[in-house]
Amino acid sequence: MKEYDLIPTNGRKSFYGKARVEIADDGAETLISYHSRIIRRNADGSYVRLFEETLTHTTATHVKSFCGMNKKEFEKLPVVAE
């Protein structure tokens, strides 16, 4: 498994280690925000929601940088347990 820091898309220089992405051996990428698994992009390009609670403003920013989804789009995704 590999890992990298998420790069902001909103003009910030960094998320200062608060958002990172894990890459599984099968190519799936999982966003981790403040030590919580939030959303996974499967190897086929589909997304699944891993976090059932309401997103904070900061975590919503992390999701936007990871996959371009806003909070409402994220909340429409199916939730899966890992």
C-alpha positions, 0 to 999 in steps of 0.5 A: 500500500502506498500513501501521499498527501492530498494536494489542495485545488483551492489555492492553498499550499497544503493541507498540512498532513490533515488529508492523505490518500492511501493507494491499495494494491488493486489501485483503489484510492481512499481519502483519509481526513483527520484520521477518518476514512471518508471516500474511496475511488475504486479501480474502476473509477466508481466512488463509495462513501465510507463516512456516514456522518455529516462532513465538516467544512474542512473535510468537505474541502478535502473531498472537493480536492480529492474527487471534485464532489461537493457536499450534496454530491458526496451525501448521495453516494452509497455508504459501505462499511469497511 
